[in-house]
């Protein structure tokens, strides 16, 4: 079971409205993220499985589990694609 891990080189900054900004100094690229994506990013600590991340987000926001799961998986794929997370193990 994959437990996403943030790359240490990525800097995250919380913004006053609850959203955030991820910055990759290696590519000098900033990625704005919304409030729920900030929570998912925080949970990418290597201790939380994808299922645990979905559980957490579902408990915080009034959304059905299938929507949360779909959105979380899409976001995690984007994080991997943008090289913001360590690569997941091959299945």
TORPA-4810 file (N, C-alpha, C, O; in nm, 3 decimals):
<nodes>
NODE_1_0.084_-0.117_0.000_0.000_0.000_0.000_0.089_0.124_0.000_0.174_0.142_0.088_X
NODE_2_0.069_0.209_-0.099_0.152_0.327_-0.116_0.122_0.431_-0.008_0.006_0.462_0.020_X
NODE_3_0.228_0.484_0.051_0.218_0.595_0.147_0.299_0.710_0.087_0.422_0.711_0.097_X
NODE_4_0.231_0.807_0.026_0.300_0.916_-0.043_0.395_0.994_0.048_0.366_1.018_0.165_X
NODE_5_0.508_1.034_-0.009_0.610_1.109_0.064_0.647_1.233_-0.017_0.684_1.223_-0.134_X
NODE_6_0.638_1.350_0.048_0.679_1.475_-0.016_0.830_1.472_-0.040_0.907_1.419_0.040_X
NODE_7_0.872_1.530_-0.152_1.016_1.549_-0.174_1.062_1.661_-0.081_0.995_1.764_-0.070_X
NODE_8_1.174_1.641_-0.014_1.222_1.739_0.082_1.260_1.871_0.015_1.261_1.975_0.081_X
NODE_9_1.291_1.868_-0.112_1.332_1.990_-0.183_1.215_2.083_-0.212_1.235_2.198_-0.252_X
NODE_10_1.093_2.035_-0.192_0.976_2.116_-0.222_0.939_2.201_-0.100_0.921_2.149_0.010_X
NODE_11_0.926_2.330_-0.122_0.890_2.423_-0.015_0.740_2.450_-0.024_0.687_2.477_-0.131_X
NODE_12_0.673_2.442_0.090_0.529_2.471_0.091_0.504_2.595_0.176_0.567_2.615_0.280_X
NODE_13_0.412_2.676_0.129_0.378_2.801_0.198_0.227_2.809_0.211_0.155_2.804_0.111_X
NODE_14_0.180_2.822_0.334_0.036_2.840_0.357_0.000_2.985_0.330_0.074_3.076_0.368_X
NODE_15_-0.112_3.007_0.266_-0.160_3.142_0.237_-0.275_3.176_0.331_-0.342_3.085_0.381_X
NODE_16_-0.300_3.304_0.355_-0.401_3.345_0.452_-0.542_3.291_0.427_-0.619_3.273_0.521_X
NODE_17_-0.576_3.264_0.301_-0.712_3.215_0.271_-0.727_3.064_0.286_-0.832_3.009_0.255_X
NODE_18_-0.621_2.995_0.334_-0.626_2.850_0.352_-0.568_2.773_0.236_-0.541_2.653_0.248_X
NODE_19_-0.547_2.839_0.124_-0.483_2.773_0.010_-0.331_2.769_0.036_-0.285_2.808_0.143_X
NODE_20_-0.257_2.724_-0.061_-0.113_2.716_-0.042_-0.038_2.725_-0.173_-0.096_2.732_-0.281_X
NODE_21_0.093_2.726_-0.159_0.181_2.733_-0.274_0.294_2.634_-0.252_0.358_2.632_-0.147_X
NODE_22_0.317_2.551_-0.353_0.431_2.459_-0.350_0.535_2.512_-0.446_0.502_2.552_-0.557_X
NODE_23_0.661_2.513_-0.402_0.767_2.569_-0.484_0.879_2.468_-0.499_0.933_2.417_-0.401_X
NODE_24_0.913_2.440_-0.625_1.024_2.351_-0.658_1.141_2.439_-0.701_1.143_2.490_-0.813_X
NODE_25_1.238_2.457_-0.612_1.353_2.544_-0.641_1.436_2.489_-0.757_1.499_2.566_-0.829_X
NODE_26_1.437_2.359_-0.774_1.514_2.297_-0.882_1.467_2.339_-1.019_1.548_2.351_-1.112_X
NODE_27_1.339_2.361_-1.033_1.283_2.402_-1.162_1.231_2.546_-1.158_1.182_2.598_-1.258_X
NODE_28_1.242_2.610_-1.041_1.191_2.746_-1.020_1.044_2.756_-1.060_1.001_2.852_-1.124_X
NODE_29_0.967_2.654_-1.020_0.826_2.648_-1.054_0.741_2.649_-0.928_0.769_2.578_-0.831_X
NODE_30_0.636_2.731_-0.929_0.543_2.737_-0.818_0.410_2.675_-0.861_0.366_2.692_-0.975_X
NODE_31_0.349_2.604_-0.769_0.220_2.539_-0.795_0.120_2.585_-0.690_0.134_2.549_-0.573_X
NODE_32_0.019_2.664_-0.729_-0.084_2.702_-0.632_-0.177_2.583_-0.608_-0.212_2.511_-0.701_X
NODE_33_-0.217_2.564_-0.482_-0.309_2.455_-0.448_-0.418_2.508_-0.356_-0.396_2.602_-0.279_X
NODE_34_-0.536_2.447_-0.365_-0.648_2.491_-0.283_-0.640_2.431_-0.142_-0.549_2.354_-0.111_X
NODE_35_-0.735_2.466_-0.059_-0.733_2.425_0.082_-0.731_2.274_0.100_-0.653_2.223_0.181_X
NODE_36_-0.815_2.201_0.027_-0.817_2.056_0.044_-0.687_1.993_-0.007_-0.641_1.893_0.048_X
NODE_37_-0.628_2.051_-0.111_-0.500_2.001_-0.161_-0.389_2.027_-0.061_-0.295_1.947_-0.051_X
NODE_38_-0.398_2.138_0.014_-0.300_2.165_0.120_-0.306_2.053_0.223_-0.203_2.003_0.267_X
NODE_39_-0.428_2.012_0.261_-0.442_1.904_0.360_-0.385_1.774_0.306_-0.316_1.703_0.379_X
NODE_40_-0.411_1.743_0.181_-0.356_1.622_0.121_-0.203_1.630_0.120_-0.136_1.532_0.152_X
NODE_41_-0.149_1.746_0.083_-0.004_1.765_0.082_0.055_1.739_0.221_0.157_1.671_0.235_X
NODE_42_-0.009_1.794_0.324_0.038_1.776_0.461_0.041_1.628_0.500_0.128_1.584_0.576_X
NODE_43_-0.054_1.551_0.449_-0.064_1.409_0.483_0.031_1.321_0.402_0.041_1.201_0.427_X
NODE_44_0.100_1.379_0.305_0.198_1.305_0.227_0.330_1.300_0.304_0.431_1.355_0.262_X
NODE_45_0.325_1.233_0.420_0.439_1.230_0.511_0.502_1.092_0.524_0.592_1.072_0.606_X
NODE_46_0.455_0.998_0.444_0.508_0.863_0.450_0.442_0.778_0.558_0.465_0.657_0.564_X
NODE_47_0.361_0.839_0.641_0.292_0.765_0.748_0.148_0.735_0.713_0.087_0.645_0.771_X
NODE_48_0.093_0.809_0.616_-0.048_0.793_0.578_-0.061_0.725_0.443_0.000_0.767_0.344_X
NODE_49_-0.141_0.620_0.439_-0.171_0.554_0.311_-0.269_0.643_0.234_-0.326_0.737_0.289_X
NODE_50_-0.288_0.611_0.108_-0.386_0.684_0.028_-0.524_0.671_0.091_-0.599_0.768_0.096_X
NODE_51_-0.558_0.553_0.140_-0.689_0.533_0.204_-0.703_0.621_0.328_-0.810_0.676_0.353_X
NODE_52_-0.597_0.634_0.406_-0.601_0.720_0.526_-0.615_0.867_0.488_-0.684_0.943_0.557_X
NODE_53_-0.551_0.906_0.380_-0.564_1.043_0.331_-0.708_1.070_0.290_-0.765_1.174_0.325_X
NODE_54_-0.767_0.977_0.217_-0.907_0.991_0.174_-0.998_0.997_0.297_-1.090_1.079_0.302_X
NODE_55_-0.974_0.911_0.397_-1.054_0.913_0.520_-1.049_1.051_0.586_-1.152_1.105_0.626_X
NODE_56_-0.929_1.106_0.596_-0.911_1.236_0.661_-0.986_1.346_0.586_-1.060_1.424_0.646_X
NODE_57_-0.968_1.351_0.456_-1.032_1.456_0.375_-1.183_1.440_0.379_-1.256_1.539_0.390_X
NODE_58_-1.231_1.317_0.371_-1.376_1.293_0.375_-1.435_1.341_0.507_-1.547_1.393_0.510_X
NODE_59_-1.361_1.324_0.617_-1.413_1.365_0.748_-1.414_1.517_0.765_-1.488_1.569_0.849_X
NODE_60_-1.332_1.589_0.687_-1.322_1.735_0.700_-1.418_1.812_0.608_-1.458_1.924_0.639_X
NODE_61_-1.453_1.751_0.496_-1.532_1.821_0.395_-1.660_1.744_0.368_-1.661_1.621_0.375_X
NODE_62_-1.764_1.813_0.338_-1.894_1.751_0.312_-1.899_1.700_0.167_-1.966_1.758_0.082_X
NODE_63_-1.827_1.592_0.142_-1.823_1.532_0.009_-1.836_1.381_0.024_-1.794_1.324_0.125_X
NODE_64_-1.893_1.318_-0.076_-1.905_1.172_-0.069_-1.769_1.108_-0.096_-1.684_1.166_-0.163_X
NODE_65_-1.752_0.989_-0.043_-1.622_0.922_-0.048_-1.572_0.900_-0.190_-1.453_0.917_-0.217_X
NODE_66_-1.659_0.863_-0.281_-1.614_0.835_-0.418_-1.556_0.960_-0.483_-1.459_0.952_-0.558_X
NODE_67_-1.616_1.075_-0.456_-1.564_1.201_-0.510_-1.430_1.236_-0.447_-1.335_1.273_-0.516_X
NODE_68_-1.423_1.222_-0.315_-1.297_1.251_-0.244_-1.186_1.160_-0.296_-1.075_1.206_-0.324_X
NODE_69_-1.217_1.032_-0.308_-1.116_0.936_-0.354_-1.069_0.968_-0.496_-0.949_0.968_-0.524_X
NODE_70_-1.163_0.995_-0.584_-1.129_1.028_-0.723_-1.043_1.154_-0.730_-0.941_1.157_-0.799_X
NODE_71_-1.084_1.258_-0.657_-1.010_1.385_-0.658_-0.872_1.369_-0.595_-0.774_1.425_-0.645_X
NODE_72_-0.864_1.294_-0.485_-0.736_1.274_-0.417_-0.638_1.197_-0.506_-0.521_1.232_-0.515_X
NODE_73_-0.687_1.093_-0.571_-0.599_1.014_-0.659_-0.550_1.098_-0.777_-0.434_1.088_-0.817_X
NODE_74_-0.638_1.180_-0.831_-0.599_1.269_-0.941_-0.491_1.367_-0.894_-0.392_1.388_-0.963_X
NODE_75_-0.512_1.426_-0.777_-0.414_1.521_-0.724_-0.281_1.453_-0.695_-0.175_1.508_-0.728_X
NODE_76_-0.284_1.335_-0.635_-0.160_1.263_-0.607_-0.086_1.229_-0.736_0.037_1.236_-0.742_X
NODE_77_-0.160_1.192_-0.840_-0.098_1.166_-0.971_-0.031_1.293_-1.023_0.078_1.287_-1.079_X
NODE_78_-0.098_1.407_-1.007_-0.039_1.535_-1.050_0.088_1.566_-0.971_0.188_1.611_-1.027_X
NODE_79_0.084_1.541_-0.840_0.202_1.563_-0.757_0.319_1.478_-0.805_0.432_1.525_-0.813_X
NODE_80_0.291_1.352_-0.838_0.397_1.262_-0.888_0.447_1.310_-1.023_0.567_1.316_-1.047_X
NODE_81_0.353_1.344_-1.112_0.388_1.391_-1.247_0.477_1.515_-1.241_0.570_1.530_-1.320_X
NODE_82_0.448_1.604_-1.147_0.525_1.728_-1.132_0.651_1.708_-1.047_0.725_1.802_-1.019_X
NODE_83_0.673_1.583_-1.006_0.789_1.544_-0.926_0.794_1.616_-0.792_0.901_1.655_-0.744_X
NODE_84_0.677_1.633_-0.732_0.668_1.693_-0.600_0.673_1.587_-0.490_0.704_1.618_-0.374_X
NODE_85_0.643_1.463_-0.528_0.648_1.350_-0.435_0.758_1.254_-0.479_0.799_1.252_-0.595_X
NODE_86_0.804_1.175_-0.382_0.894_1.066_-0.418_0.817_0.970_-0.508_0.694_0.959_-0.498_X
NODE_87_0.886_0.903_-0.595_0.818_0.811_-0.687_0.755_0.695_-0.609_0.818_0.638_-0.520_X
NODE_88_0.631_0.660_-0.643_0.568_0.545_-0.577_0.636_0.416_-0.622_0.692_0.410_-0.731_X
NODE_89_0.630_0.314_-0.537_0.690_0.187_-0.578_0.617_0.128_-0.698_0.497_0.149_-0.715_X
NODE_90_0.689_0.054_-0.780_0.628_-0.011_-0.896_0.534_-0.120_-0.844_0.562_-0.190_-0.747_X
NODE_91_0.421_-0.132_-0.913_0.322_-0.233_-0.871_0.344_-0.362_-0.942_0.271_-0.459_-0.920_X
</nodes>
